Amino acid sequence: MNAERDLTRLLAGMRPELDPGRYVFTTVAGPAPAGVAPVVTVAEDEGLTLVVRQEEADAAALPYDYVAGRITLRVHSALDAVGLTAAVAGALAGAGLSCNVVAGFHHDHLFVEHARAEQALAVLERLMAGDIGDIGDTRGRS
């Protein structure tokens, strides 16, 4: 499928895209409730973690305490590529932004604090453009 492995090309071709929705992380003891279409599921010993649109969680009365924006990196990264997650998380951490990364077959999806999602997108665009030389040197440049 010609997935990219070279970190320089991965960073230059990220093309981060911010989804306009609001996403939440919740957990259930069984399958996802009716009317809830998770974008991510993770089976854990404690239950099934779901990442769902906030409005779906609200409609199903699912509890959550973190509202996220979803940024998709449009580069087709290989699952065995080295360094992309570290570079992205490092750049965001340098700007004081948390990031929850989910790797799909074709793309990486970043869940960041919704209120700061535009700031996260700007950091990623600077990283893509090569404007962040030292990945940790992003504070104060938003």
Secondary structure, DSSP 8 states (H G I E B T S, - for coil): ---B--HHHHHHT--EEE-SS-EEEEEESSS--TT---SEEEEETTEEEEEEEHHHHHHTT---S-EEEEEEE-S-B-TT-SSHHHHHHHHHHHTT---EEEE-SS-EEEEEEGGGHHHHHHHHHHHHHT--SSTT--TT--
